[in-house]
Amino acid sequence: MSPDYLVTHNGGFHADELLSSVILTRLYPEARIVRSRAPEWITPASDRIIYDVGGAYDASAQIFDHHQRGAPLREDGQPYSSFGLVWKHYGRDYLAASGVPSSDIEAVHEGFDAKFVLPVDLMDNGALSPASAGPLAGLTLPSLLETLKPVFDDNEPGADDRGFHAALAIARALVEAGISQRAAKLRAEALVVDAIAATGTSRVLELPMGMPFRPAIVKTGASHLLFVVHPRDKDWCVTGIRRADEGFELRANLPAAWAGLSNGELEAACGVEGASFCHNGRFIAAARTREAILAMADLAVEEALKDTNTAV
């Protein structure tokens, strides 16, 4: 039975119940959000889901609070917020409702939990301080969402609820975008794996369009690849492949003689008609045709293989 009410606390709001609301309102769009601490609302009943209030965690009774003694912990001992609990029990259904293929649901659920949900859980419970983000502390997601709270002297009736629903719209957009990006990366991975198989021993991987490629390259152990080529809107580009998830060091840089050049100067430097641009950082270059970009990629491979420091 679908709930008639989605019940969370009134007053000031935080990221965890906002993000929980994103999940639940997608699954139960006809249910009404009730923001209250009144006993008649925060007592479990068959017509409601209660979260971030109520002093209990009982999925069978549809109540998901984390403020009580004996609050639920993850298997590794890290604390849940209401968002983590709602994601644990309703996240897979949310992904299915969002159109994520069934074969990808578990991977998207796990990845989103680790990279998006867990940090919110930790920050809400005080296990992670926004200060850990340094100068970006005020730009963390929980901090930004809380800036939509009414200011201290806004005494207009309903100010908290208006702030909540304004923040909810933003939270919804961010969750939907985050899920979409993760699902897209899995689609890209399948395409890149196929392209790697077709590439064989070539050092240059050609893709049908721009897409995330490094995860599939790492997954398949394609350590021989040095550059990736793909079409863009009106031209083609060749890009380097980062050595690691963090940092910008590449397996191979584009030739130093190309750095910062464009059009005629770049054509003269590389000897390829149609060469149009090379970034000064030597991680990406462009050309007007496929033939030109492949020629540039071959030249970049030849130059890179002369460098004994290149990992091949």
Buried (B, 14 or more C-beta within 10 A) or exposed (E): EEBBBBBBBBEEBBBBBBBBBBBBBBBBEEBEBBBBEEEEBBBBBEEBBBBBBBEBBEEEBBBBBBBEEEBBEEEEEBBBBBBBBBBBBBBBEBBEEBEBEEEBBEBBBEBBBEEBBBBBBBBBBEEBEBEEBEEEEEEBBBBBBBEBBBEEEEEEEEEBBBBBBBBBEBBBEBBBEBBBEBBEBBEBBEBBBEBBEEBEEBBBBBBEEBBBBBBBBBEBEBEBBBBBBBBEEEBBBBBBBBBEEEEEEBBBBBBEEBBEBBEEEBBEBBEBEBBBBBBEEBBBBBBBBBEBBBBBBBBBBEBBEEEEEBEB
